[in-house]
């Protein structure tokens, strides 16, 4: 399939998903598929449905948030392909393996899979997402990040293995990095020298990586996916969970945490203590072995994100770089030099 055919297919998938999301918001759909899972306190008929499409990017499952009379939300995930049953089974397995009811560390609860509609219903995670704390009280964020680190250690320390194992080559996503960089270089040829310098540092980090480090991983561990109450940490969006390099999850969380704090406050340094608390909690549970490849994964995330910022024009490398470019360059050097706790 060439690039034009791929774009056409992606556009067609998104168009179908738009139509499916609209149908999932209709009272007929909601009465048939969602109402039976709202609990004994929900009315058998009637009431006011409130719906909101919260994800519809054409690359995966479209997600619709559903509430009846302001009750607890349920999320309908509309899968465009045939991976829905595997995701449903994965969530059930994770909860059975210790991330379920009664635990302080939980995976989101699946309610039902409807094969005829390719829709997975999940209970809304209780509490507030960690991402809402990024611009607030530093102590609250630090405590929350320690709990997020403990949740991830619980997942990585599990003996459960579901999903196809992923090699370091896959989790390292170097082909994805190469594709984005190639596209950026075509439009911004002056950026190539800076990019090549960072690639040389990344290449040096690959020589210290270790193959065969596997754990049951999340696949998209981000502050926005971590929900907290006083007693429970619940994590959502485990669709991509599989046996993989655990350091990838750690790197993604820390990368997004630091950039999120910078975006919310203008000071990336305010993320230092929360990052340290996350790593301390994780290491306290599992030690250093799962983090053998952390510097490589973390540096790769930063470079990949910088390439996107160059593409959008937010980061400019010319004349020493604007503030956005300097932020990413400094973050990259900090990680590559081993000054980030990695």
KEKOL-945579 format. One record per residue: residue in one letter; x, y, z of N, C-alpha, C, CB in turn. Coordinates in steps of 0.05 Angstrom, whole numbers, padded with zeros to 5 digits, always signed. Glycine has a CB too. Example, Ala and Ser with C-alpha at 12.3 -4.5 7.8 and 13.67 -1.06 7.14 Angstrom:
BEGIN
a+00264-00114+00156+00246-00090+00156+00264-00066+00156+00226-00089+00181
s+00257-00045+00142+00273-00021+00143+00258+00001+00157+00282-00012+00114
***
This chain:
BEGIN
x+00017-00024+00000+00000+00000+00000+00018+00025+00000-00019+00000+00025
x+00013+00043-00019+00029+00068-00020+00017+00089-00002+00032+00079-00049
x+00030+00112+00000+00022+00132+00019-00006+00143+00013+00042+00155+00020
x-00012+00147-00013-00038+00157-00021-00060+00137-00013-00039+00163-00051
x-00055+00112-00019-00075+00092-00011-00079+00090+00019-00067+00064-00022
x-00058+00093+00034-00060+00093+00063-00076+00116+00073-00032+00093+00075
x-00072+00139+00061-00087+00163+00070-00117+00159+00063-00077+00188+00057
x-00122+00148+00040-00150+00144+00032-00164+00124+00051-00152+00133+00004
x-00150+00103+00058-00161+00083+00077-00166+00096+00104-00142+00059+00080
x-00147+00112+00114-00150+00125+00140-00174+00144+00139-00125+00140+00147
x-00177+00158+00117-00200+00177+00116-00227+00162+00116-00198+00194+00090
x-00228+00139+00102-00252+00123+00101-00259+00112+00129-00249+00101+00081
x-00238+00103+00143-00242+00092+00170-00253+00114+00188-00216+00081+00182
x-00242+00138+00187-00251+00160+00204-00280+00167+00197-00233+00184+00201
x-00287+00168+00172-00314+00174+00164-00334+00154+00176-00317+00175+00134
x-00327+00129+00175-00344+00108+00187-00346+00112+00217-00334+00080+00180
x-00324+00119+00229-00324+00123+00258-00341+00147+00266-00295+00126+00268
x-00341+00168+00250-00357+00191+00256-00387+00183+00255-00352+00214+00235
x-00395+00167+00235-00422+00158+00234-00429+00140+00258-00427+00143+00207
x-00411+00123+00265-00417+00104+00288-00419+00120+00314-00395+00083+00290
x-00402+00140+00318-00403+00156+00342-00429+00171+00344-00379+00175+00343
x-00439+00181+00321-00464+00195+00321-00487+00176+00329-00470+00208+00294
x-00486+00152+00318-00507+00132+00325-00506+00124+00354-00504+00107+00307
x-00482+00122+00365-00479+00115+00393-00490+00135+00412-00449+00110+00399
x-00495+00159+00402-00507+00180+00419-00537+00181+00418-00496+00207+00410
x-00549+00164+00402-00578+00164+00399-00592+00149+00423-00587+00152+00373
x-00616+00158+00431-00630+00144+00452-00635+00114+00446-00657+00157+00458
x-00639+00107+00421-00644+00079+00414-00620+00062+00421-00651+00077+00385
x-00596+00071+00414-00571+00056+00420-00567+00055+00450-00547+00070+00406
x-00570+00078+00463-00564+00079+00492-00583+00062+00508-00565+00108+00501
x-00609+00062+00501-00628+00046+00515-00622+00016+00512-00657+00052+00506
x-00613+00008+00489-00609-00020+00484-00582-00030+00496-00609-00026+00454
x-00561-00014+00493-00535-00025+00500-00524-00014+00527-00516-00018+00478
x-00531+00010+00534-00518+00023+00558-00536+00020+00583-00512+00052+00552
x-00562+00026+00580-00579+00026+00603-00578+00001+00620-00608+00030+00594
x-00576-00023+00609-00575-00048+00625-00551-00049+00644-00574-00072+00608
x-00531-00031+00640-00506-00032+00657-00503-00009+00676-00482-00034+00638
x-00525+00006+00680-00523+00030+00697-00529+00025+00726-00542+00051+00687
x-00537+00000+00734-00541-00006+00762-00570-00004+00770-00524+00011+00779
x-00575-00014+00794-00603-00015+00804-00615+00012+00808-00603-00031+00829
x-00600+00032+00813-00611+00059+00818-00619+00074+00793-00591+00075+00834
x-00611+00064+00770-00618+00078+00745-00647+00071+00737-00599+00070+00722
x-00662+00090+00726-00690+00084+00718-00690+00064+00695-00704+00110+00709
x-00711+00047+00696-00714+00026+00675-00721+00038+00648-00735+00006+00683
x-00734+00061+00648-00741+00076+00624-00739+00106+00630-00769+00068+00614
x-00738+00121+00608-00738+00150+00611-00712+00161+00621-00760+00159+00630
x-00713+00185+00632-00689+00199+00640-00676+00215+00617-00668+00179+00651
x-00656+00230+00624-00643+00247+00604-00614+00237+00599-00642+00277+00613
x-00609+00230+00574-00582+00221+00567-00565+00245+00560-00583+00202+00542
x-00540+00244+00569-00520+00264+00561-00496+00250+00549-00511+00282+00586
x-00488+00257+00525-00466+00244+00511-00445+00264+00502-00477+00228+00487
x-00421+00254+00501-00399+00271+00491-00378+00254+00477-00386+00287+00514
x-00372+00260+00452-00351+00246+00438-00324+00257+00448-00354+00248+00407
x-00308+00240+00460-00283+00250+00472-00258+00241+00457-00281+00242+00501
x-00262+00222+00438-00239+00213+00422-00249+00204+00395-00223+00191+00436
x-00238+00217+00374-00246+00209+00347-00225+00219+00328-00275+00221+00340
x-00202+00206+00329-00180+00215+00312-00174+00198+00288-00155+00217+00329
x-00190+00176+00285-00187+00159+00262-00165+00138+00264-00182+00175+00238
x-00150+00138+00286-00127+00119+00289-00134+00096+00307-00103+00133+00300
x-00157+00097+00320-00164+00075+00339-00193+00077+00345-00147+00076+00364
x-00200+00066+00369-00228+00066+00377-00238+00094+00382-00232+00048+00402
x-00262+00100+00371-00276+00125+00379-00288+00120+00406-00297+00133+00358
x-00289+00141+00423-00299+00138+00450-00320+00159+00456-00276+00141+00471
x-00342+00149+00467-00365+00167+00473-00370+00164+00503-00391+00159+00457
x-00371+00187+00517-00377+00188+00545-00408+00191+00548-00363+00212+00560
x-00419+00174+00565-00449+00172+00568-00456+00175+00597-00460+00146+00557
x-00476+00192+00603-00488+00195+00630-00518+00195+00628-00477+00220+00644
x-00531+00184+00647-00560+00185+00649-00568+00200+00674-00573+00157+00650
x-00582+00223+00671-00591+00240+00693-00567+00248+00711-00612+00225+00709
x-00544+00253+00699-00521+00262+00714-00508+00240+00731-00529+00284+00732
x-00514+00215+00726-00502+00193+00742-00474+00187+00734-00519+00168+00738
x-00463+00166+00745-00435+00159+00739-00432+00153+00709-00427+00134+00756
x-00410+00163+00698-00407+00160+00669-00399+00131+00661-00385+00179+00659
x-00408+00124+00637-00400+00099+00624-00387+00108+00597-00424+00079+00619
x-00367+00093+00589-00353+00100+00564-00357+00078+00543-00323+00105+00568
x-00366+00085+00520-00370+00067+00498-00347+00070+00478-00398+00071+00483
x-00331+00049+00475-00308+00050+00457-00316+00034+00431-00283+00037+00470
x-00316+00048+00409-00325+00037+00383-00300+00029+00367-00343+00057+00368
x-00295+00003+00365-00271-00006+00351-00276-00008+00321-00263-00033+00363
x-00257+00003+00305-00260+00002+00276-00252-00025+00265-00245+00024+00263
x-00235-00040+00279-00225-00065+00268-00234-00088+00287-00194-00064+00266
x-00218-00109+00288-00227-00133+00302-00213-00138+00328-00224-00157+00284
x-00201-00117+00340-00185-00121+00364-00202-00117+00390-00162-00102+00365
x-00227-00110+00388-00243-00105+00411-00245-00129+00431-00270-00098+00403
x-00251-00153+00421-00253-00176+00440-00227-00180+00456-00260-00201+00425
x-00204-00177+00443-00179-00181+00456-00175-00159+00478-00156-00179+00436
x-00183-00135+00473-00181-00114+00493-00199-00120+00517-00188-00086+00481
x-00224-00129+00511-00242-00136+00532-00230-00158+00550-00269-00145+00520
x-00220-00179+00537-00208-00201+00552-00184-00192+00568-00200-00224+00533
x-00169-00174+00557-00145-00164+00570-00152-00149+00596-00129-00145+00552
x-00172-00132+00595-00181-00118+00618-00191-00137+00640-00203-00097+00611
x-00206-00157+00632-00216-00177+00651-00192-00191+00664-00234-00197+00637
x-00172-00199+00648-00149-00213+00659-00133-00195+00678-00131-00222+00636
x-00130-00170+00672-00115-00152+00689-00129-00148+00716-00112-00125+00675
x-00155-00146+00715-00170-00142+00740-00169-00168+00757-00199-00134+00735
x-00171-00191+00743-00169-00216+00758-00141-00221+00770-00176-00239+00739
x-00121-00210+00757-00093-00213+00766-00085-00195+00789-00074-00210+00743
x-00104-00180+00800-00098-00163+00823-00104-00133+00819-00070-00166+00829
x-00112-00125+00795-00118-00097+00790-00148-00093+00788-00104-00088+00764
x-00163-00106+00806-00192-00105+00805-00204-00095+00831-00203-00132+00799
x-00229-00101+00835-00244-00091+00858-00230-00099+00884-00273-00102+00858
x-00229-00079+00903-00217-00084+00929-00188-00077+00930-00220-00112+00936
x-00175-00072+00907-00147-00065+00907-00143-00035+00906-00133-00078+00882
x-00121-00025+00918-00115+00003+00916-00105+00011+00889-00094+00010+00937
x-00098-00009+00872-00088-00004+00845-00106-00020+00826-00058-00012+00842
x-00120-00006+00808-00140-00019+00791-00137-00011+00762-00168-00013+00801
x-00145-00030+00745-00150-00024+00717-00179-00018+00713-00141-00048+00698
x-00186-00002+00693-00213+00006+00688-00231-00019+00685-00215+00024+00663
x-00256-00017+00695-00274-00040+00695-00289-00043+00669-00293-00038+00718
x-00286-00065+00654-00302-00070+00630-00329-00079+00638-00288-00090+00611
x-00350-00069+00626-00378-00076+00632-00389-00097+00612-00395-00052+00632
x-00383-00093+00587-00394-00112+00567-00380-00108+00540-00425-00108+00564
x-00380-00129+00524-00371-00128+00496-00395-00136+00479-00346-00146+00491
x-00402-00119+00460-00424-00125+00441-00411-00128+00413-00446-00103+00441
x-00408-00154+00405-00395-00159+00380-00409-00149+00355-00391-00188+00377
x-00436-00149+00356-00450-00139+00332-00446-00110+00327-00480-00145+00335
x-00439-00095+00348-00434-00066+00345-00404-00059+00347-00449-00051+00366
x-00387-00079+00354-00359-00074+00359-00355-00052+00380-00344-00067+00333
x-00370-00054+00401-00369-00034+00422-00363-00046+00449-00396-00018+00423
x-00344-00034+00463-00336-00042+00490-00346-00021+00509-00305-00046+00492
x-00361-00029+00529-00370-00011+00550-00352-00013+00575-00400-00016+00558
x-00344+00010+00585-00327+00010+00609-00339+00030+00629-00298+00018+00602
x-00336+00022+00655-00345+00040+00676-00325+00064+00677-00346+00026+00703
x-00336+00088+00682-00318+00110+00685-00300+00107+00709-00334+00136+00687
x-00275+00115+00707-00256+00113+00729-00263+00134+00750-00227+00118+00720
x-00264+00126+00776-00271+00146+00797-00248+00165+00802-00278+00131+00823
x-00254+00188+00813-00234+00208+00820-00228+00227+00797-00209+00193+00828
x-00205+00240+00799-00197+00260+00779-00171+00251+00766-00193+00288+00792
x-00167+00258+00741-00142+00251+00728-00118+00266+00739-00144+00255+00698
x-00096+00252+00740-00071+00264+00749-00064+00289+00733-00048+00244+00749
x-00071+00289+00708-00065+00312+00690-00077+00338+00700-00075+00306+00662
x-00098+00337+00716-00110+00362+00727-00093+00374+00748-00138+00356+00737
x-00073+00360+00758-00056+00370+00780-00031+00383+00769-00049+00347+00798
x-00026+00383+00743+00000+00391+00733+00006+00420+00738+00001+00386+00703
x-00014+00437+00740-00009+00465+00744-00015+00474+00772-00025+00481+00725
x-00021+00455+00790-00030+00463+00817-00008+00459+00838-00053+00447+00824
x-00018+00452+00862+00000+00449+00885+00021+00428+00881-00016+00442+00910
x+00046+00436+00885+00068+00417+00880+00068+00393+00897+00094+00431+00883
x+00059+00396+00923+00058+00373+00941+00037+00353+00932+00053+00382+00969
x+00014+00363+00923-00007+00345+00914+00003+00329+00889-00032+00360+00907
x+00016+00343+00871+00026+00330+00847+00048+00309+00854+00037+00350+00827
x+00065+00316+00873+00086+00297+00881+00075+00272+00892+00105+00311+00901
x+00055+00275+00910+00042+00251+00922+00028+00235+00901+00023+00260+00944
x+00014+00248+00883+00000+00234+00862+00019+00218+00844-00017+00254+00845
x+00042+00230+00837+00061+00217+00820+00073+00192+00834+00083+00236+00811
x+00078+00194+00860+00087+00171+00875+00067+00148+00873+00093+00178+00904
x+00041+00154+00875+00021+00134+00873+00020+00123+00844-00007+00145+00881
x+00024+00140+00824+00024+00131+00797+00048+00112+00792+00025+00155+00777
x+00070+00118+00804+00093+00101+00802+00088+00074+00815+00118+00113+00814
x+00074+00074+00837+00068+00049+00851+00048+00032+00834+00056+00054+00879
x+00029+00045+00821+00010+00031+00804+00025+00017+00782-00011+00050+00792
x+00043+00031+00769+00058+00020+00746+00076-00003+00755+00075+00041+00732
x+00088+00000+00779+00104-00022+00789+00087-00047+00795+00118-00013+00815
x+00062-00043+00804+00044-00065+00808+00039-00080+00782+00018-00056+00821
x+00034-00065+00761+00029-00077+00734+00054-00091+00725+00020-00056+00714
x+00077-00078+00725+00101-00090+00715+00111-00113+00731+00123-00069+00714
x+00104-00114+00757+00112-00136+00774+00093-00160+00773+00113-00126+00802
x+00071-00157+00758+00052-00179+00755+00064-00202+00739+00026-00169+00743
x+00056-00226+00745+00065-00249+00728+00047-00253+00704+00065-00274+00745
x+00026-00237+00702+00008-00240+00679+00022-00232+00653-00017-00222+00683
x+00016-00246+00632+00026-00239+00605+00003-00243+00585+00051-00257+00597
x-00008-00221+00576-00029-00222+00556-00021-00203+00533-00057-00214+00568
x-00028-00211+00508-00020-00196+00485+00005-00207+00473-00016-00167+00492
x+00011-00199+00449+00035-00208+00435+00060-00194+00445+00032-00203+00404
x+00080-00209+00454+00105-00197+00464+00117-00178+00443+00125-00218+00473
x+00128-00156+00453+00140-00136+00435+00170-00135+00440+00127-00108+00438
x+00186-00136+00419+00215-00134+00422+00224-00106+00428+00229-00144+00396
x+00249-00102+00435+00260-00075+00439+00258-00059+00414+00289-00077+00449
x+00261-00072+00391+00259-00058+00365+00232-00045+00362+00265-00077+00342
x+00211-00060+00370+00184-00050+00367+00179-00027+00388+00163-00072+00371
x+00186-00032+00413+00180-00012+00434+00197+00012+00430+00185-00024+00462
x+00221+00009+00418+00237+00033+00413+00227+00051+00392+00264+00024+00405
x+00209+00042+00374+00195+00058+00354+00214+00075+00337+00175+00076+00368
x+00237+00064+00330+00256+00080+00314+00246+00084+00285+00283+00066+00313
x+00230+00065+00275+00219+00069+00248+00199+00092+00248+00206+00044+00238
x+00183+00095+00269+00165+00117+00272+00180+00144+00274+00147+00114+00296
x+00202+00143+00289+00219+00167+00291+00230+00174+00264+00241+00162+00312
x+00239+00155+00249+00251+00160+00223+00231+00171+00204+00263+00134+00212
x+00207+00161+00204+00186+00171+00186+00179+00200+00191+00160+00154+00188
x+00176+00207+00217+00169+00234+00223+00192+00253+00217+00162+00237+00253
x+00217+00244+00223+00240+00261+00218+00244+00266+00188+00265+00249+00230
x+00239+00245+00172+00242+00248+00143+00222+00268+00132+00238+00221+00129
x+00198+00267+00142+00178+00286+00133+00185+00315+00141+00150+00279+00144
x+00195+00318+00165+00202+00345+00175+00226+00355+00159+00209+00344+00205
x+00246+00338+00154+00270+00347+00140+00264+00357+00112+00290+00324+00139
x+00244+00345+00098+00237+00354+00071+00227+00383+00072+00215+00336+00060
x+00211+00389+00092+00200+00416+00094+00218+00436+00108+00173+00415+00108
x+00237+00426+00125+00254+00443+00140+00283+00434+00138+00245+00445+00170
x+00295+00436+00114+00322+00424+00110+00343+00436+00129+00331+00428+00082
x+00340+00460+00138+00359+00472+00156+00360+00460+00184+00354+00502+00159
x+00340+00444+00190+00338+00431+00216+00355+00406+00217+00309+00424+00222
x+00364+00396+00194+00377+00370+00193+00402+00368+00210+00384+00363+00164
x+00418+00389+00211+00443+00387+00226+00437+00384+00256+00460+00413+00222
x+00417+00399+00266+00410+00396+00294+00399+00368+00300+00389+00417+00302
x+00382+00358+00282+00370+00332+00285+00391+00310+00284+00349+00327+00263
x+00410+00312+00266+00431+00292+00264+00448+00291+00289+00448+00297+00240
x+00453+00314+00301+00469+00315+00326+00454+00300+00348+00474+00344+00334
x+00428+00303+00350+00413+00289+00370+00411+00259+00364+00385+00301+00373
x+00409+00253+00338+00409+00224+00331+00435+00210+00338+00404+00222+00300
x+00457+00225+00336+00483+00213+00343+00483+00206+00373+00506+00231+00337
x+00472+00224+00390+00470+00218+00418+00452+00194+00423+00460+00243+00434
x+00429+00193+00409+00410+00171+00412+00423+00145+00403+00385+00176+00396
x+00439+00146+00382+00453+00122+00373+00472+00112+00394+00469+00128+00347
x+00486+00130+00408+00504+00122+00429+00489+00108+00452+00520+00146+00440
x+00464+00118+00458+00448+00106+00479+00439+00078+00471+00424+00124+00485
x+00435+00073+00446+00426+00046+00438+00447+00025+00444+00419+00046+00407
x+00472+00033+00445+00493+00014+00451+00493+00004+00480+00520+00026+00444
x+00479+00018+00497+00477+00010+00525+00450-00004+00531+00481+00033+00543
x+00434-00009+00510+00408-00021+00515+00411-00051+00519+00389-00016+00493
x+00390-00063+00532+00390-00091+00538+00366-00104+00526+00391-00096+00569
x+00370-00125+00510+00347-00140+00498+00334-00158+00519+00357-00156+00474
x+00309-00164+00514+00295-00185+00530+00285-00177+00556+00314-00207+00534
x+00284-00150+00562+00272-00141+00587+00242-00138+00582+00285-00114+00597
x+00226-00155+00593+00197-00155+00587+00181-00155+00613+00189-00179+00570
x+00158-00141+00612+00139-00141+00633+00112-00134+00620+00146-00120+00656
x+00090-00140+00634+00064-00132+00624+00063-00102+00625+00041-00145+00640
x+00062-00089+00602+00064-00060+00601+00037-00047+00594+00085-00052+00581
x+00035-00022+00599+00010-00007+00593+00008-00001+00564+00009+00018+00610
x+00029+00011+00553+00029+00018+00524+00025+00047+00518+00009+00002+00510
x+00011+00062+00537+00007+00091+00534+00004+00103+00562-00019+00096+00517
x+00024+00099+00579+00021+00108+00607+00027+00138+00609+00041+00092+00625
x+00005+00153+00612+00006+00182+00612-00010+00193+00636-00005+00193+00586
x-00003+00217+00645-00018+00229+00668-00048+00231+00663-00007+00257+00673
x-00056+00234+00638-00085+00236+00632-00099+00210+00635-00088+00247+00603
x-00085+00188+00637-00097+00161+00639-00098+00151+00668-00082+00142+00622
x-00087+00167+00687-00085+00158+00715-00106+00174+00731-00056+00163+00726
x-00125+00160+00744-00146+00173+00760-00142+00166+00790-00174+00164+00751
x-00146+00186+00807-00141+00182+00835-00165+00190+00853-00116+00198+00843
x-00171+00173+00872-00187+00180+00895-00170+00179+00920-00212+00161+00898
x-00181+00183+00943-00165+00181+00968-00151+00154+00971-00183+00186+00992
x-00165+00133+00962-00155+00106+00968-00147+00090+00944-00176+00091+00983
x-00156+00098+00920-00153+00081+00896-00140+00096+00873-00180+00069+00888
x-00122+00083+00859-00112+00092+00833-00123+00074+00812-00080+00092+00833
x-00137+00086+00793-00149+00071+00770-00137+00081+00744-00180+00074+00770
x-00129+00063+00727-00117+00071+00702-00134+00061+00678-00088+00059+00700
x-00136+00078+00659-00153+00073+00635-00135+00069+00610-00174+00095+00631
x-00149+00064+00588-00136+00061+00561-00113+00041+00561-00125+00089+00553
x-00120+00017+00568-00100-00005+00568-00102-00022+00542-00104-00023+00592
x-00113-00010+00521-00117-00025+00496-00090-00037+00486-00128-00007+00475
x-00068-00022+00490-00043-00031+00479-00025-00046+00499-00027-00007+00469
x-00037-00053+00521-00022-00068+00541-00012-00095+00529-00039-00073+00566
x+00014-00100+00534+00026-00125+00523+00053-00129+00537+00030-00123+00492
x+00064-00153+00536+00091-00157+00546+00111-00140+00529+00099-00187+00545
x+00124-00122+00542+00142-00104+00528+00163-00093+00547+00126-00081+00514
x+00181-00076+00537+00202-00064+00554+00188-00046+00574+00223-00049+00537
x+00190-00051+00600+00176-00034+00620+00186-00006+00620+00178-00047+00647
x+00211-00001+00613+00222+00026+00614+00207+00045+00595+00251+00026+00608
x+00195+00034+00575+00180+00051+00556+00157+00065+00570+00170+00034+00532
x+00142+00050+00587+00120+00063+00601+00130+00085+00620+00105+00042+00618
x+00152+00079+00634+00164+00099+00652+00172+00124+00637+00188+00087+00667
x+00185+00120+00614+00195+00142+00598+00172+00160+00588+00212+00132+00575
x+00151+00147+00578+00128+00162+00568+00115+00179+00590+00108+00144+00555
x+00111+00167+00613+00099+00182+00635+00116+00206+00643+00094+00164+00659
x+00142+00202+00647+00159+00223+00656+00161+00245+00635+00187+00212+00662
x+00163+00238+00609+00164+00257+00588+00139+00275+00587+00168+00243+00561
x+00116+00262+00588+00091+00277+00586+00086+00293+00612+00068+00258+00581
x+00095+00282+00634+00092+00297+00659+00108+00323+00658+00102+00280+00683
x+00133+00322+00650+00150+00346+00649+00139+00366+00629+00178+00338+00642
x+00131+00357+00606+00121+00376+00586+00094+00388+00595+00118+00363+00559
x+00078+00371+00608+00052+00381+00618+00056+00402+00640+00036+00358+00629
x+00074+00398+00658+00080+00418+00679+00090+00443+00666+00101+00407+00699
x+00108+00441+00646+00118+00465+00633+00095+00480+00619+00140+00458+00612
x+00078+00465+00606+00055+00478+00592+00037+00492+00611+00040+00458+00576
x+00033+00481+00635+00014+00492+00654+00026+00515+00670+00004+00470+00673
x+00052+00514+00675+00064+00533+00693+00086+00550+00681+00076+00519+00717
x+00097+00542+00658+00120+00556+00646+00146+00549+00658+00115+00585+00648
x+00147+00530+00677+00171+00523+00691+00174+00492+00693+00172+00535+00720
x+00190+00481+00675+00193+00452+00675+00207+00442+00700+00209+00443+00650
x+00222+00459+00714+00235+00451+00738+00216+00443+00760+00253+00473+00748
x+00191+00452+00759+00172+00445+00779+00164+00415+00777+00147+00462+00776
x+00172+00402+00755+00167+00373+00752+00189+00356+00765+00164+00366+00723
x+00211+00368+00774+00233+00352+00784+00225+00334+00807+00256+00370+00792
x+00212+00346+00827+00205+00330+00851+00184+00309+00845+00195+00349+00873
x+00163+00316+00829+00143+00295+00822+00156+00272+00806+00121+00307+00805
x+00175+00278+00788+00189+00257+00773+00205+00240+00792+00207+00269+00752
x+00219+00252+00811+00235+00237+00830+00217+00219+00847+00252+00256+00847
x+00194+00230+00855+00175+00214+00872+00165+00190+00856+00152+00232+00882
x+00159+00194+00831+00150+00172+00814+00171+00150+00812+00143+00182+00786
x+00196+00158+00807+00217+00139+00804+00224+00125+00830+00242+00153+00793
x+00223+00140+00852+00229+00128+00878+00208+00107+00885+00229+00150+00900
x+00183+00112+00880+00162+00093+00886+00165+00068+00868+00134+00105+00882
x+00171+00073+00843+00175+00050+00824+00199+00033+00832+00178+00061+00795
x+00221+00047+00837+00246+00032+00844+00243+00018+00871+00270+00051+00845
x+00228+00030+00889+00224+00018+00915+00209-00008+00913+00209+00037+00933
x+00193-00011+00893+00178-00036+00889+00193-00057+00872+00151-00030+00876
x+00207-00047+00851+00219-00066+00831+00249-00064+00828+00205-00062+00805
x+00261-00044+00839+00290-00040+00835+00296-00027+00809+00303-00067+00838
x+00321-00029+00801+00331-00016+00776+00330-00033+00751+00360-00007+00780
x+00327-00059+00754+00329-00077+00731+00309-00069+00709+00325-00105+00739
x+00284-00063+00715+00265-00057+00693+00271-00031+00679+00237-00055+00703
x+00290-00015+00690+00295+00011+00679+00322+00012+00663+00297+00032+00701
x+00331-00012+00656+00357-00013+00642+00357+00005+00616+00363-00042+00634
x+00335+00007+00603+00334+00021+00577+00320+00048+00579+00320+00004+00556
x+00317+00058+00604+00302+00083+00607+00313+00107+00593+00300+00089+00637
x+00339+00111+00594+00351+00135+00581+00346+00134+00551+00381+00136+00586
x+00348+00111+00538+00343+00109+00510+00314+00116+00503+00349+00080+00500
x+00295+00103+00517+00267+00108+00511+00259+00137+00516+00249+00090+00528
x+00269+00148+00538+00262+00176+00546+00273+00196+00525+00273+00183+00574
x+00298+00192+00517+00310+00210+00498+00296+00208+00471+00340+00204+00494
x+00289+00184+00463+00274+00180+00438+00247+00194+00438+00270+00150+00432
x+00233+00193+00460+00207+00207+00463+00211+00237+00459+00194+00202+00490
x+00232+00248+00471+00237+00277+00469+00242+00285+00440+00260+00286+00487
x+00260+00270+00427+00266+00276+00399+00242+00274+00381+00289+00258+00389
x+00226+00253+00385+00202+00249+00369+00183+00272+00372+00188+00222+00377
x+00180+00282+00397+00162+00304+00403+00173+00330+00391+00157+00307+00433
x+00199+00333+00392+00211+00357+00381+00206+00358+00351+00241+00358+00386
x+00209+00336+00337+00204+00335+00309+00175+00345+00302+00208+00307+00297
x+00156+00337+00319+00128+00346+00315+00127+00376+00319+00109+00331+00334
x+00141+00386+00339+00140+00415+00344+00153+00431+00321+00154+00421+00370
x+00174+00419+00309+00186+00432+00286+00166+00432+00263+00212+00417+00278
x+00152+00410+00259+00133+00408+00237+00111+00429+00240+00120+00380+00237
x+00101+00433+00264+00079+00452+00268+00088+00481+00268+00064+00446+00294
x+00115+00485+00271+00125+00512+00272+00128+00523+00300+00108+00530+00256
x+00120+00508+00320+00122+00518+00348+00151+00519+00357+00106+00500+00367
x+00167+00501+00348+00196+00501+00354+00212+00510+00330+00205+00474+00365
x+00231+00528+00334+00248+00538+00312+00277+00535+00320+00241+00568+00305
x+00292+00521+00304+00320+00516+00310+00339+00539+00303+00329+00491+00297
x+00330+00558+00286+00348+00578+00275+00359+00597+00296+00333+00594+00253
x+00384+00606+00292+00397+00625+00310+00397+00616+00339+00384+00652+00307
x+00403+00591+00343+00405+00580+00370+00379+00569+00380+00414+00601+00388
x+00357+00574+00366+00331+00563+00373+00314+00581+00390+00336+00538+00388
x+00288+00580+00386+00270+00595+00403+00266+00580+00429+00242+00599+00389
x+00249+00591+00447+00246+00579+00474+00236+00551+00473+00227+00596+00490
x+00218+00544+00454+00207+00517+00452+00229+00498+00444+00184+00516+00432
x+00245+00506+00424+00267+00488+00415+00287+00484+00438+00281+00501+00391
x+00294+00506+00452+00314+00503+00474+00304+00485+00496+00320+00531+00485
x+00277+00486+00501+00266+00468+00521+00271+00439+00514+00236+00474+00525
x+00264+00432+00490+00267+00404+00482+00296+00396+00480+00253+00399+00455
x+00313+00414+00470+00341+00407+00468+00353+00403+00496+00356+00430+00453
x+00346+00421+00514+00356+00418+00541+00346+00393+00555+00349+00443+00558
x+00321+00386+00551+00310+00362+00562+00324+00337+00551+00279+00360+00556
x+00329+00338+00525+00343+00316+00512+00371+00312+00523+00345+00320+00481
x+00386+00334+00526+00413+00333+00536+00413+00324+00565+00427+00360+00533
x+00394+00333+00581+00392+00325+00609+00388+00295+00612+00369+00340+00622
x+00371+00284+00595+00366+00255+00597+00390+00240+00586+00341+00248+00581
x+00400+00248+00563+00423+00234+00550+00448+00234+00568+00429+00246+00523
x+00452+00255+00583+00475+00257+00600+00471+00243+00627+00481+00287+00606
x+00448+00232+00632+00443+00217+00656+00437+00235+00680+00466+00200+00663
x+00427+00259+00675+00422+00278+00697+00392+00279+00704+00431+00306+00689
x+00376+00259+00696+00347+00260+00700+00338+00237+00718+00333+00259+00673
x+00356+00224+00731+00348+00201+00748+00345+00175+00733+00323+00208+00762
x+00352+00176+00707+00349+00152+00690+00375+00136+00691+00342+00160+00661
***
